[in-house]
Amino acid sequence: MRTIEIDDDVYLHIAQNTHEIGEPASKILRRLLGLSRAMPAPLQGIVGAGHELAAAISDPKFLMQTAAVDRFLYFLGVAFIQKRTDFEKVLMIQ
């Protein structure tokens, strides 16, 4: 995620177009600019690759997460549910 500086009038316009409390600025700008929530390019080659966890990356719940930490935790949760017996190996990573 990047940080940008914007003028006060632009900030006010974004704030006035908020549809829900706590709505991220990126979501507002995507709506105003008519941009879709496309999957990040590094993930596009993985989805549909046949791995049992690949579906988690294209899951709307995963794509809804805006912070990298939230996406990581979501993916770990899916991995835990699908690979419960092997998940202990993840806990050993340092």
Residue, then its C-alpha position, 0 to 999 in steps of 0.5 A: m500500500r502506498t501513501i500519497e498527498i492530496d489537496d484538501d478539496v480532493y480529500l473532501h470530495i472523497a469523504q463526501n462520497t463515503h457510503e459506509i462508516g470506515e470505508p477505505a479511500s481506495k474503495i471509494l476511488r475505485r467506485l468514483l473512477g469506475l475501476s474494478r477490484a482486479m486480482p493483483a498480477p502476482l496472484q493471477g498465475i496461481v489461481g486455477a493452478g490446480h493447488e487446493l489452496a488456489a481457490a482461497i486467493s480468488d475467494p471474494k472474502f480474500l479479495m475484500q481484505t485490503a491490508a496485507v496482514d488481513r489477507f495473510l491471516y485469511f489465507l492462513g485460516v483457509a490453510f488451517i481448515q484444509k490442511r489441519t494435520d499439516f498446519e503444525k509445519v507452518l507454526m515451525i517456520q521462523 
